[in-house]
Amino acid sequence: MIIALIPAYNEEKTVYTIVRECLRYVDEAVVINDASFDNTAEMAKKAGAKVINHDVNKGLGYAIRTGLEYAKKRKPAIVITIDADGQHEPEDIPRFIGKINEGYDFVLGSRNLRKYPFIKKIGNFFLNKFTNFISGTNLKDTESGFRAFRGSILPRFYLISDRYQIATEIVFEVGRNNLKAANIPIKSPIYVKGVRVRDGIQSFIFLMRRKDRTMLSYIEDLKYVLKKYL
């Protein structure tokens, strides 16, 4: 079984199309409706999705965690997460599935950021470097919300973030569990304003708190950086 998890907040204009397109490639589409006050839930159901409703708005991270908890009970072979706002193309899903079937545990979509504002590109660049450095990973576009998990590895993830930090926390867990991970390029047809510079800083601080650090750890990190870049 392949499940697509679609967190949504006030996405009545796009969620129907996203669900319908996802169902061309997956067995079940699950929309986690984060207390939308428009017709998101109704449009998702009309498109054929299972809808999980939050009574109050709890944030993107909490919505993804809700979806992953549901998925773990279903014991799927593969879980996809994709945004409901139209910035991802469901037609890329087969490529994620193919990569998981090649033996990877986690696959992250790497967006083409050419249409993104300059400040967004700079923020993404630095947060990507920091996230990989702290997590011990080597992934592009760590803020991307289009990703695939091998279903069997989901119980190994320990996630606590409620908001945008969920993206970097997932990458952190990939590194902590030493999972086999890869990127694939994905289409990004529209720019949707989302993570701000402040959110990126908060994500970095969040990761530093999650990582078990000692003074010796920081000294070793400094030696690594000096040796590699000087």
Residue, then its C-alpha position, 0 to 999 in steps of 0.5 A: m500500500i502507498i499512502a499520500l499525506i496532504p496537510a492542508y489549511n484553507e486550501e479549498k481552491t487547490v486540494y481537490t485537484i491535488v487529491r485527484e492527481c495523487l490518487r492516480y499513483v497512490d492507494e490512499a490520499v489522506v488530507i490532514n485538515d488543520a482546522s481550516f475555516d473554508n471548504t477544504a475538508e468538503m473539497a478533499k472528501k469530494a475528491g476521494a480523500k480520507v480527511i482527518n480534522h483538527d479541532v483547532n489549528k495546530g501547525l504544519g508539523y503537528a499535521i504531518r505528525t498526525g498523518l504519520e501516526y495514522a500511516k504507521k497504523r496502516k503499515p504501508a510500503i511507502v508514505i508520500t508527503i505533499d503540499a495541498d497548495g499546488q506548489h508540488e506536482p503529483e505526477d512526480i510521485p512515481r519517481f519517488i516510488g521508484k527511488i524507494n524501490e531502488g533501496y532508499d529509505f527516504v527520498l526528498g524532492s529538490r525544488n528548482l528555486r529560480k522563481y523564488p525571491f533572492i532572500k528566500k534563495i539565500g535563506n534556503f542555502f544557509l539553512n540547508k548547509f546548517t541542517n546537513f551539518i547538524s544532522g550528518t546528512n548530505l541532502k539538497d533543499t532540506e525545507s522541501g515538503f515533498r518527500a517519501f518514506r519507506g513505511s517500515i522505518l516510520p517507527r524509528f522517527y521521533l518527531i516533536s515539532d508542531r510548525y515549520q521546524i518539522a522539515t529540518e527535524i525530519v532530516f535530522e531524524v534521517g541522519r540520527n537513524n543513519l538512513k539511506a537517503a537521496n534527492i530527486p529534482i521536482k517541479s515547482p510550478i508556483y512560488v507559495k510564500g511559506v517559511r520566512v527568514r525568522d522561521g529558518i533561524q528558529s529551525f536552526i535553534f530547534l535543531m541545536r536543542r534537539k542535538d545532544r551537544t557537549m563542548l567536546s562536540y563543538i570542538e570536534d565540529l570546528k576541527y572538521v570545518l577548519k580541515k575541510y574548508l581551510 
